[in-house]
Amino acid sequence: MDEAIRDELGASAMQRRRRLPNPLGRLFRISADAYPATEALPIVDDAAAVRILDFAVRLGETMLVTGAPASEVTFAIVRAAGAYGLHPVHVDVTYNSITAAYHRSGEDRPITLLRVVRAAAPDYEKLLRLQALLNEVTSGLALPESRARLTGIRRTPFSHRPIIVVAAQGLLAVGVAIMFGGNPVVTVLAFFAAALAALTQFGLARARVPFFFSQITAAAVLTLFASLAPALAGTGLPGAADARPSVIVASAIVLMLAGLTVVGAAQDAIDGFALTASGRILELTTQTLGVVIGILVGLQVASLIGLTVDPPSEALPLGAIPLQFLGAALIAVSVAVINGSGMRIILVSAALSVAAWTGYLLASLIGLDTAAACGVGALAGSFIGILLAYRLHVPSVAVTAAAILPMVPGAMVFRGLLTLVQSGEDPAHMLVGFGTLVNAGVIGIALAVGASLGIYLGQPVRATLTSVMNARARFRI
């Protein structure tokens, strides 16, 4: 009996001691869940390291070719190699090559791989699959299966057939014509002019003609086609007398500049990838110069055969606001299809184009000039785009490029070139033409800066939202 009483008293004393505060215990007691268990580091021999590094570099190469910026490519290579035990890996990405090196501590020489990157061909649906593969790799996907999956993605053909791409290019020109309030005759002519330019480029690409000369030829063909528009006035068609060649050529100019990596070049320059940015900017300049030369050739040939195109005295007016939104959405959808996007990216691109154009209109209403308003619109589109891209698991570069394209100053470029061609020896008209072209260049820079700024402002906001959602998920658990 005494022993039972003593046991009971001892148990109650222990319970009282547990209830008493113990500040020293709080200072020195460490929970078992505070630190993860020690994990064994994998031992990677040279043969395995070469296979891992080769897989990571091939993954980065495919991402760069399909349109990813250099910063994302570098991060993907380091992330993929680290998932299989290679750390640290040093990566150097230039415009046409990728170099990756892994140097194990204590070894005499590093393992270095170099791959030459072919010309970029945006394929955002393939880029989406590559990002999904990278997430699976970091989640524990075995290396042999990862290599097989990557090989399958690299061999995947383009998402859309050539006839669909040509139709999308024509639809892009229709979107531009609708934004400028073009009548049905102008809209139909813009579609056929863009389709003719697209078919010209497709045929020259099959003949392996450099893209610079392809730009020149296509721009000359569409300019000659647009110069025939005034001849329709004598046919008696409704609206034929009001057909404006400037709208037709402007529509095709936006089409031919659709594949240029303005946002990617600006983002690479800001990220510190000087060589990659220089290569993309040089390519952008060369291909834009090809469009300019082609338009000049087309205008000269048109004047020789007796066809004249009168330069507009002022900027082409936009149509009604509902038509502007409809045209912007059509342009974004067309660009997404041209770049091989799936339905998810197409829908997001259309929504972001409306958001970007809303930002442009609001900035114009408060008194900002065209360049500043375009920068605000690009900022709004890219900022919202990077948030939606994370939530919907689509590449941010895919939706951003489609969102800002409706603001490309195609009509301004054509008006400046036309003024230069028909200025003769009049220095006043020549200065007007140069001024118009300079304004178009300023708008292009504003678009690139606004889009890049939106991406960088959106990244910390996206990270904050992600941490908040993860914290809520842990609290629910």
Salt bridges, closest charged atoms under 4 A:
ASP46 OD1 - ARG104 NH1 3.27
ASP54 OD2 - ARG58 NE 3.06
ASP54 OD2 - ARG147 NH1 3.82
GLU61 OE1 - ARG115 NE 2.73
GLU61 OE1 - ARG154 NH1 3.34
GLU107 OE2 - ARG104 NH1 3.94
GLU136 OE1 - ARG149 NH1 2.87
ASP268 OD2 - ARG280 NH1 3.07
ASP426 OD2 - HIS429 ND1 2.49
